[in-house]
Amino acid sequence: MTTPRKRTTGTNAELAPDGKFEEIDDIPDDEKLRILEQTGLLSQLPPVGKGKSQAAGPKIINAADLPTELAKEVDEDPLRDAPPLLMALLYSLPAAFIFFTFEILVQQQYGVEWSLVEALVKAVKAYPVLLTYIYLTQRYQTQTWLQVAQWAVSTAAGSYFIHLNLTAPAIGIMQRSPGLMTIWIYGIFVSSNKLMVANLLIVAALYRFDIWKMSLGH
């Protein structure tokens, strides 16, 4: 049989069977809220979403503030103010690897015997040209004329690559494709979104219709 709890005199607590006091919460919630409002404790609490709880949670960005946040990320880019030569070195190594890769792919596609050493030697010979071209594009990357010229060179390289694949013999494709693909891919990578889309649309149209072939009457 459960031992009944005894209410002590002059306190809002009951005596439990183990001899410890147990508080009784018999105040309605609306009465608690009224008391807190009268004492002014609610006004001293921080607003929801601020303070430590906000710092611990994910940062919420409004759509209107998105351009500002993106600008801050660009400003915080550690390579934004890097010397052009350093940027050229960073970009030229992947570009040389692209040249090396396409050198192997083209040889393999047309069934020509190739070796890694031979492909590597060609990539090393092409590296100074790639480094110079990339350095110039990085040196004057903020100039509008350079951006337009780079887009034109990249688009021409991609277009000529498509033209070679549609009309040229295998030897011509093998000799020119690695360099053309490297310049084309690099130009797409460093272009703005609008210029990149325009580049791809033009090259895709040439692949579909081969305008050069029709104009030459071949």
Number of C-alpha atoms within 10 A of each C-alpha: 3 5 8 10 15 12 16 11 8 6 9 13 17 18 15 15 12 8 9 10 16 13 13 11 9 7 8 8 10 9 10 11 11 10 13 13 12 10 9 10 10 13 10 7 8 10 9 8 10 9 10 9 10 12 10 8 9 8 8 7 10 8 9 8 9 11 10 12 14 11 10 11 11 12 12 10 10 9 12 10 9 10 12 18 16 13 18 20 16 13 18 22 14 13 24 23 16 19 27 23 16 19 24 20 16 20 19 13 10 12 9 11 8 14 10 10 9 13 17 18 12 15 22 16 11 17 18 13 13 23 20 15 16 23 21 15 21 19 16 13 16 10 10 10 11 16 19 13 12 23 22 16 16 24 25 18 23 27 24 21 22 22 19 16 15 14 14 13 10 14 11 12 21 23 13 16 22 25 23 22 21 23 24 25 16 18 25 21 11 17 18 12 11 8 18 17 12 14 22 16 13 15 20 15 12 19 18 10 10 17 14 14 13 9 8 7 7 7
